Amino acid sequence: MARSKDIVPGVGRYSRSQVFARRALYKGQKKGEAAKPAEPAPTKEVTVGGDKNGSTRVVPTSKAPRFYPAEDVRQPKKSRKAVQPPKLRSTITPGSILILLAGRFRGKRVVFLKQLESGLLLVTGPFKVNGVPLRRVNQAYVIATSTTVDLGDYKVDAKFSDAYFSKPASKGSKSAEEEFFTDGKPKEKEAFPESKSADQKEIDKAIIASLKKTEHLAKYLKASWGLSKGEYPHQLVF
């Protein structure tokens, strides 16, 4: 600490990091290096049968391929970055009412249930109130309001995950004759699964029971949100 003179007794002129930089001790630091694995020898000696073949022969360790591709095939670059789901905003808690800003239901108010493993938010209208079913949304496209729905002891079932929303595997390809006669016709609409319809009704039942405890809360969820002339989102309090 000789380089750092005391301003008052016990208080140096420079901080610890400033003294460390001035002494330049980092230039002489020794860092341990891991031992490198031994490289295999380029050649090896093998025994050869026959009296006139010399009994041994030196051959390369790794033999070069006999044929090469006619064109260079680009290899994808390997990424060492691990995809981490985004952290949930502190303003979003189970039961919070969010405003959707994008997608088919933009402008609608929804109830937040939980965050999935992918980082997406599981929300619902509920469907019986404003027509928004169980959906996954990105928290970058929602506005968190200060209004919340008291869900009480209700817990979302673990079956509601990212796999729950995955599309079923497509069936095998049709024959050429079937494709010829169905060309130009609208695709047949698949029926909505009864199991998912039952799940929606079960969640709606629990949320609607909580909505009835607060006056006008169901009407608030039913009303859509939008900006009027002269209104700016950064000046609003949600």
C-alpha positions, 0 to 999 in steps of 0.5 A: 500500500506504499503507492496509495498515500493516506488521505486520513489515517486508515483511509487510502487515496486509492481503492484496492482495485486501483492499487492492484492495477497500478502495481500491475501484478496481474501481468505476472500471474501464473495460471495452471494449464491442464495437461494436453492429451497425448496425440496419437502417432501418425504411423504404426508398425504391423506384422505382415505374413510371408517369408519375402514381405519383411515380417513388419511394415509401417502403415498410417494410423488413420487411413485417408478415405478412398473417395471424396465428395464432388461438392463441398457440404457445409456443416452446421456450426455447433453452438455451445449456448444453452437455451434458457427460458426467460425469467417471469416478470415480477408484475406477473403472478398467478391470477394477474389479468394481462392484456394481449398485444398481438395475435388473434385475440389482441386487445383481449384481457386474460387471466394468467395461470402459470409459466411453462417450461419453455418460458411461455405464459399459460393464459385463459379468458376464461372462454365462457366470459370473453371467448379466449381459450387456453393459450400460450403467449410470450410475455413480451406481447402482454401488458400486466395490469394491477388487477388480479383474480383471487384463485385461492387454493386452485392449482393448475394441473401438471398436464398443462405443459408445452406437450399439451399444445403440440399438434398430433402427428400427421397421418400417412400420405394419401394415394395419388388417386385420392389427391387427384380427386380432392385437389381444389376442395377445402380441407376437412375440418377436424373435430375439437377433442372432447378431452380438451373441451372438458379441461377448458370447462373445468378451468373456467368453472374455477375462475368464474367462481372467483370472478363472482366474488368481485363486482364488475370483474367479469365485465372488465374481462369481457371489455376489449382494450385499445388506445383512443386519439391522444392516448399514449401507452407510456402515460397510462397506469394499468 
